[in-house]
Amino acid sequence: MKEDDEIKIRILYVDDEVNNLQAFKATFRRDYKIFLAESAQEGRDLLEEEEMDIIITDQRMPDETGVDFLASIIPYYPEPIRILLTGYTDIQAVIDAINKGQVYHYLTKPWEEDYMRTVIKNAFEVFSLRKENKILTDNLLKANDQLEFLLRQNLLS
């Protein structure tokens, strides 16, 4: 493993169309660590093995929609930022994506490389800020517990 793999953004792309998966990997493999899945179940299997920063999924897949896939993984993998891709514009899919799948961004196919790059960059910024916020919150709670303990110790003595 190359050293820069450690710092590359980890992206899971789920799409039943193999050509889309190959095109995505060919376009972005130098900049990101790409994981590909041809189905929602394959996506879940990969999530069990690898930590992801961003999950991109197609909406229209034969066994499960992208929104249903994203909604199903939220309880187990709440951290990754979710992006939904679709080849059609269906307002109900957009509403479901935002409400059920907690989707950060909605893109239509075919995606445009520069725009996709910008969306990924912005999504990763949100991911990083949330992660940093969680660490700061945890540290603050820990410090607060320690202060409460010291206060109780002083009150008892």
Contacts in CASP RR format, 6 or more apart in sequence:
PFRMAT RR
TARGET T0000
AUTHOR 0000-0000-0000
METHOD contacts of the structure
MODEL  1
MKEDDEIKIRILYVDDEVNNLQAFKATFRRDYKIFLAESAQEGRDLLEEE
EMDIIITDQRMPDETGVDFLASIIPYYPEPIRILLTGYTDIQAVIDAINK
GQVYHYLTKPWEEDYMRTVIKNAFEVFSLRKENKILTDNLLKANDQLEFL
LRQNLLS
5 33 0 8 1.000
8 31 0 8 1.000
8 32 0 8 1.000
8 33 0 8 1.000
9 31 0 8 1.000
9 32 0 8 1.000
9 33 0 8 1.000
9 53 0 8 1.000
9 54 0 8 1.000
9 120 0 8 1.000
9 124 0 8 1.000
10 32 0 8 1.000
10 33 0 8 1.000
10 35 0 8 1.000
10 50 0 8 1.000
10 51 0 8 1.000
10 52 0 8 1.000
10 53 0 8 1.000
10 54 0 8 1.000
11 28 0 8 1.000
11 32 0 8 1.000
11 33 0 8 1.000
11 34 0 8 1.000
11 35 0 8 1.000
11 52 0 8 1.000
11 53 0 8 1.000
11 54 0 8 1.000
11 55 0 8 1.000
11 56 0 8 1.000
11 120 0 8 1.000
12 35 0 8 1.000
12 36 0 8 1.000
12 37 0 8 1.000
12 43 0 8 1.000
12 46 0 8 1.000
12 47 0 8 1.000
12 50 0 8 1.000
12 52 0 8 1.000
12 54 0 8 1.000
12 55 0 8 1.000
12 56 0 8 1.000
12 80 0 8 1.000
13 21 0 8 1.000
13 24 0 8 1.000
13 25 0 8 1.000
13 34 0 8 1.000
13 35 0 8 1.000
13 36 0 8 1.000
13 37 0 8 1.000
13 56 0 8 1.000
13 57 0 8 1.000
14 36 0 8 1.000
14 37 0 8 1.000
14 38 0 8 1.000
14 39 0 8 1.000
14 40 0 8 1.000
14 42 0 8 1.000
14 43 0 8 1.000
14 55 0 8 1.000
14 56 0 8 1.000
14 57 0 8 1.000
14 58 0 8 1.000
14 61 0 8 1.000
14 66 0 8 1.000
14 69 0 8 1.000
15 21 0 8 1.000
15 24 0 8 1.000
15 36 0 8 1.000
15 37 0 8 1.000
15 38 0 8 1.000
15 57 0 8 1.000
15 58 0 8 1.000
15 61 0 8 1.000
15 85 0 8 1.000
16 38 0 8 1.000
16 39 0 8 1.000
16 58 0 8 1.000
16 61 0 8 1.000
16 62 0 8 1.000
17 58 0 8 1.000
18 38 0 8 1.000
20 58 0 8 1.000
20 109 0 8 1.000
21 36 0 8 1.000
21 38 0 8 1.000
24 34 0 8 1.000
24 36 0 8 1.000
24 56 0 8 1.000
25 34 0 8 1.000
25 36 0 8 1.000
27 113 0 8 1.000
27 116 0 8 1.000
28 34 0 8 1.000
28 116 0 8 1.000
28 117 0 8 1.000
28 120 0 8 1.000
31 117 0 8 1.000
32 120 0 8 1.000
35 46 0 8 1.000
35 50 0 8 1.000
35 52 0 8 1.000
37 43 0 8 1.000
37 45 0 8 1.000
37 46 0 8 1.000
39 61 0 8 1.000
39 62 0 8 1.000
39 63 0 8 1.000
39 64 0 8 1.000
40 57 0 8 1.000
40 61 0 8 1.000
40 63 0 8 1.000
40 64 0 8 1.000
40 66 0 8 1.000
40 68 0 8 1.000
40 69 0 8 1.000
40 72 0 8 1.000
41 63 0 8 1.000
41 64 0 8 1.000
43 69 0 8 1.000
44 69 0 8 1.000
44 72 0 8 1.000
44 73 0 8 1.000
46 52 0 8 1.000
47 55 0 8 1.000
47 73 0 8 1.000
47 76 0 8 1.000
47 77 0 8 1.000
52 77 0 8 1.000
52 80 0 8 1.000
53 80 0 8 1.000
53 81 0 8 1.000
53 124 0 8 1.000
53 127 0 8 1.000
54 80 0 8 1.000
54 81 0 8 1.000
54 82 0 8 1.000
54 83 0 8 1.000
54 120 0 8 1.000
54 123 0 8 1.000
54 124 0 8 1.000
54 127 0 8 1.000
55 70 0 8 1.000
55 73 0 8 1.000
55 77 0 8 1.000
55 80 0 8 1.000
55 81 0 8 1.000
55 82 0 8 1.000
55 83 0 8 1.000
56 82 0 8 1.000
56 83 0 8 1.000
56 84 0 8 1.000
56 85 0 8 1.000
57 66 0 8 1.000
57 69 0 8 1.000
57 70 0 8 1.000
57 82 0 8 1.000
57 83 0 8 1.000
57 84 0 8 1.000
57 85 0 8 1.000
58 66 0 8 1.000
58 85 0 8 1.000
58 86 0 8 1.000
58 109 0 8 1.000
59 65 0 8 1.000
59 66 0 8 1.000
59 67 0 8 1.000
59 84 0 8 1.000
59 85 0 8 1.000
59 86 0 8 1.000
59 87 0 8 1.000
59 88 0 8 1.000
59 90 0 8 1.000
59 93 0 8 1.000
59 97 0 8 1.000
60 66 0 8 1.000
60 86 0 8 1.000
60 87 0 8 1.000
60 88 0 8 1.000
61 69 0 8 1.000
64 72 0 8 1.000
65 93 0 8 1.000
66 84 0 8 1.000
67 84 0 8 1.000
67 93 0 8 1.000
67 96 0 8 1.000
67 97 0 8 1.000
67 100 0 8 1.000
67 101 0 8 1.000
67 103 0 8 1.000
68 100 0 8 1.000
70 82 0 8 1.000
70 84 0 8 1.000
70 97 0 8 1.000
70 100 0 8 1.000
70 101 0 8 1.000
70 102 0 8 1.000
70 103 0 8 1.000
71 100 0 8 1.000
71 101 0 8 1.000
71 102 0 8 1.000
74 101 0 8 1.000
74 102 0 8 1.000
79 127 0 8 1.000
79 130 0 8 1.000
79 131 0 8 1.000
80 127 0 8 1.000
81 104 0 8 1.000
81 123 0 8 1.000
81 124 0 8 1.000
81 126 0 8 1.000
81 127 0 8 1.000
82 101 0 8 1.000
82 102 0 8 1.000
82 103 0 8 1.000
82 104 0 8 1.000
83 103 0 8 1.000
83 104 0 8 1.000
83 105 0 8 1.000
83 106 0 8 1.000
83 107 0 8 1.000
83 119 0 8 1.000
83 120 0 8 1.000
83 123 0 8 1.000
84 93 0 8 1.000
84 97 0 8 1.000
84 103 0 8 1.000
84 105 0 8 1.000
84 106 0 8 1.000
84 107 0 8 1.000
85 107 0 8 1.000
85 108 0 8 1.000
85 109 0 8 1.000
85 111 0 8 1.000
86 93 0 8 1.000
86 106 0 8 1.000
86 107 0 8 1.000
86 108 0 8 1.000
86 109 0 8 1.000
87 108 0 8 1.000
87 109 0 8 1.000
87 110 0 8 1.000
88 108 0 8 1.000
89 108 0 8 1.000
94 106 0 8 1.000
97 103 0 8 1.000
97 106 0 8 1.000
98 106 0 8 1.000
104 123 0 8 1.000
104 126 0 8 1.000
105 119 0 8 1.000
105 122 0 8 1.000
105 123 0 8 1.000
107 115 0 8 1.000
107 116 0 8 1.000
107 119 0 8 1.000
END
